[in-house]
């Protein structure tokens, strides 16, 4: 039986992590064996204590200092043993039931990478904060211009990979610029990429959302940087 590794970077998500794990466990995995890998990026709100307890049943790794989402993903990718790797945020913005939309393309060798697009599902339009929607569309447009791509959602969390591909890519970004970096390097490798519509339930900064306008600037610079260098 093939296996999927679900990697979850975690920082200050004490209010959502247990509910998220329950949804992941109950999700349809296309009959795949699963492993769940969580990386606590030095949380300071009580999340670490929750994860230490959960480490009895899950693979959990702890950063001694806060480094960012990209660094947590990098740690988790090294530990993944599945045939496929799916990235899952620790909040409840994304629906793990959508895994079954992403994974068949990998299982059937129809793609090397699958992105879950929030913009391909029209029902999500009411679930975006307007400024975040505009920023996401601009960054996706810039990606398409720089890399000759035709994707609709570069910044999506839901990215699924063949493990040998994602583990062969050197990831340098420590923060949210992981998304443009990994997309840039996938495009430059000419990997087969598919997009599928997914559900999305965006939250605001008052609910714990951490990305901000500075991360948008970093994303622009990252896209330009990796267009001309590795």
C-alpha positions as CSV (number, residue, x, y, z in Angstrom):
1,X,0.0,0.0,0.0
2,X,1.3,3.5,-0.9
3,X,1.6,6.1,1.8
4,X,1.0,9.8,2.1
5,X,2.9,12.1,4.5
6,X,0.8,15.0,5.8
7,X,3.2,17.6,7.1
8,X,1.9,20.3,9.4
9,X,3.9,23.4,10.4
10,X,2.6,24.7,13.7
11,X,3.0,28.0,15.5
12,X,0.6,29.2,18.2
13,X,-2.4,27.1,17.2
14,X,-3.6,25.8,20.6
15,X,-7.2,26.5,19.7
16,X,-7.3,24.6,16.4
17,X,-4.6,21.9,16.4
18,X,-6.7,19.1,18.0
19,X,-9.8,19.8,15.8
20,X,-7.5,19.9,12.7
21,X,-6.0,16.6,13.6
22,X,-9.4,15.1,13.9
23,X,-10.4,16.3,10.5
24,X,-7.1,14.9,9.0
25,X,-7.7,11.5,10.6
26,X,-11.3,11.4,9.3
27,X,-10.4,12.6,5.7
28,X,-10.6,10.3,2.7
29,X,-7.0,9.3,1.7
30,X,-7.7,7.3,-1.5
31,X,-7.0,4.1,0.5
32,X,-3.5,5.3,1.3
33,X,-1.6,4.6,4.4
34,X,-0.8,7.9,6.2
35,X,1.7,9.4,8.5
36,X,1.2,12.8,10.2
37,X,4.3,14.9,10.8
38,X,4.0,18.1,12.9
39,X,6.8,20.6,13.5
40,X,6.2,23.1,16.4
41,X,8.0,26.3,15.5
42,X,8.7,27.3,19.1
43,X,5.1,28.2,20.0
44,X,4.5,30.3,23.1
45,X,0.8,30.0,23.7
46,X,0.5,26.5,25.1
47,X,0.6,24.7,21.7
48,X,4.0,23.1,22.6
49,X,2.5,21.4,25.6
50,X,-0.4,20.0,23.6
51,X,2.0,18.7,21.0
52,X,4.3,17.1,23.5
53,X,1.3,15.1,24.7
54,X,0.3,14.3,21.1
55,X,3.8,13.1,20.3
56,X,2.9,9.8,21.9
57,X,0.8,9.0,18.8
58,X,2.3,11.3,16.1
59,X,5.7,12.2,14.7
60,X,6.3,15.6,16.3
61,X,9.5,17.7,16.1
62,X,10.2,20.9,18.1
63,X,12.2,23.9,17.0
64,X,14.2,25.5,19.9
65,X,13.6,29.0,18.4
66,X,11.0,30.5,16.1
67,X,12.2,30.3,12.5
68,X,9.1,30.5,10.3
69,X,6.7,28.3,8.2
70,X,9.3,27.5,5.6
71,X,11.8,26.3,8.1
72,X,9.1,24.1,9.8
73,X,8.2,22.6,6.4
74,X,11.9,22.0,5.6
75,X,12.2,20.0,8.9
76,X,9.1,18.0,8.2
77,X,10.1,17.2,4.6
78,X,13.3,15.6,5.7
79,X,11.4,13.2,7.9
80,X,8.7,12.2,5.4
81,X,8.7,8.6,4.3
82,X,5.5,8.5,2.3
83,X,5.2,8.1,-1.5
84,X,3.5,11.5,-1.5
85,X,3.7,14.6,0.6
86,X,0.8,17.0,1.4
87,X,1.3,20.3,3.2
88,X,-1.4,21.2,5.7
89,X,-1.7,24.4,7.8
90,X,-2.5,24.0,11.5
91,X,-5.5,26.3,11.3
92,X,-8.9,25.4,9.9
93,X,-8.8,27.5,6.7
94,X,-8.5,24.3,4.5
95,X,-10.6,21.2,4.4
96,X,-8.7,17.9,4.7
97,X,-11.5,16.1,2.8
98,X,-10.0,17.8,-0.3
99,X,-7.0,15.6,-0.1
100,X,-9.0,13.1,-2.2
101,X,-9.1,15.7,-5.0
102,X,-5.3,16.2,-5.1
103,X,-3.9,12.7,-4.5
104,X,-5.4,10.7,-7.5
105,X,-3.3,12.7,-9.9
106,X,-0.2,11.6,-8.1
107,X,-1.3,8.0,-7.6
108,X,-2.1,7.6,-11.3
109,X,1.1,9.3,-12.3
110,X,-0.7,12.1,-14.1
111,X,1.2,14.8,-12.3
112,X,4.3,15.4,-10.1
113,X,2.7,18.2,-8.2
114,X,-0.9,19.1,-7.5
115,X,-2.1,22.5,-6.2
116,X,-5.4,23.0,-4.6
117,X,-6.8,26.3,-6.0
118,X,-9.0,28.4,-3.9
119,X,-9.9,30.5,-6.9
120,X,-11.2,27.6,-9.0
121,X,-14.0,27.2,-6.5
122,X,-16.5,30.1,-6.8
123,X,-18.1,29.3,-3.5
124,X,-14.9,30.6,-1.8
125,X,-15.3,34.2,-3.0
126,X,-17.2,35.2,0.2
127,X,-14.5,33.6,2.4
128,X,-11.6,35.9,1.4
129,X,-10.6,39.2,3.0
130,X,-10.6,41.5,0.0
131,X,-7.0,42.8,0.4
132,X,-5.7,39.2,0.8
133,X,-7.6,38.2,-2.4
134,X,-6.1,41.0,-4.4
135,X,-2.6,40.3,-3.1
136,X,-2.9,36.6,-3.9
137,X,-4.1,37.3,-7.4
138,X,-1.3,39.7,-8.0
139,X,1.4,37.3,-6.8
140,X,-0.1,34.5,-9.0
141,X,-0.1,36.9,-12.0
142,X,3.5,37.8,-11.4
143,X,4.3,34.1,-11.2
144,X,2.7,33.4,-14.5
145,X,4.5,36.3,-16.2
146,X,7.9,35.4,-14.8
147,X,7.7,31.7,-15.3
148,X,5.4,31.3,-18.3
149,X,2.9,29.5,-16.2
150,X,-0.9,29.3,-16.2
151,X,-1.8,28.7,-12.6
152,X,-4.5,30.4,-10.6
153,X,-3.4,30.2,-7.0
154,X,0.4,30.3,-6.2
155,X,0.0,31.0,-2.5
156,X,-2.3,28.1,-1.7
157,X,-1.3,26.0,1.3
158,X,-2.6,22.8,-0.3
159,X,0.3,21.5,-2.4
160,X,0.8,17.8,-2.9
161,X,4.1,16.3,-4.2
162,X,5.7,13.1,-5.1
163,X,8.1,12.7,-2.3
164,X,11.2,12.2,-4.4
165,X,10.6,15.5,-6.1
166,X,10.1,17.6,-3.0
167,X,13.0,16.0,-1.2
168,X,15.3,16.7,-4.2
169,X,14.6,20.5,-4.0
170,X,16.7,22.6,-1.7
171,X,14.4,25.0,0.2
172,X,16.1,28.2,1.5
173,X,13.1,30.3,2.6
174,X,12.3,30.3,6.3
175,X,9.0,32.2,6.3
176,X,6.0,32.4,4.1
177,X,8.2,33.0,1.1
178,X,8.4,29.2,1.0
179,X,5.3,29.3,-1.4
180,X,6.9,31.4,-4.1
181,X,10.2,29.6,-3.8
182,X,8.9,26.1,-4.2
183,X,6.6,27.2,-7.0
184,X,9.5,28.9,-8.8
185,X,11.7,25.8,-8.5
186,X,9.0,23.5,-9.7
187,X,8.3,25.7,-12.7
188,X,12.0,25.8,-13.6
189,X,12.2,22.0,-13.4
190,X,9.2,21.7,-15.8
191,X,7.5,19.4,-13.3
192,X,4.0,18.3,-14.3
193,X,1.6,20.4,-12.3
194,X,-2.1,20.1,-12.0
195,X,-4.6,22.4,-10.2
196,X,-7.9,21.3,-8.6
197,X,-10.6,23.4,-6.9
198,X,-10.7,23.2,-3.2
199,X,-12.7,24.7,-0.3
200,X,-11.4,27.7,1.7
201,X,-12.5,29.4,4.9
202,X,-10.2,32.4,5.4
203,X,-9.6,33.9,8.9
204,X,-8.6,37.4,9.9
205,X,-5.6,38.5,11.9
206,X,-7.8,38.8,15.0
207,X,-8.5,35.0,14.6
208,X,-4.7,34.2,14.4
209,X,-3.8,34.7,10.8
210,X,-0.1,35.5,10.7
211,X,0.8,36.5,7.2
212,X,1.0,40.3,6.5
213,X,2.0,42.9,3.9
214,X,5.7,42.5,4.6
215,X,5.4,38.8,3.6
216,X,3.8,40.0,0.3
217,X,6.9,42.1,-0.4
218,X,9.1,39.1,0.4
219,X,7.1,37.0,-2.0
220,X,7.6,39.4,-4.9
221,X,11.3,39.6,-4.2
222,X,11.5,35.8,-3.9
223,X,9.8,35.3,-7.3
224,X,12.2,37.6,-9.0
225,X,15.2,36.2,-7.2
226,X,14.6,32.6,-8.1
227,X,13.7,33.4,-11.7
228,X,17.4,34.2,-12.2
229,X,19.2,32.1,-9.7
230,X,18.8,28.8,-7.8
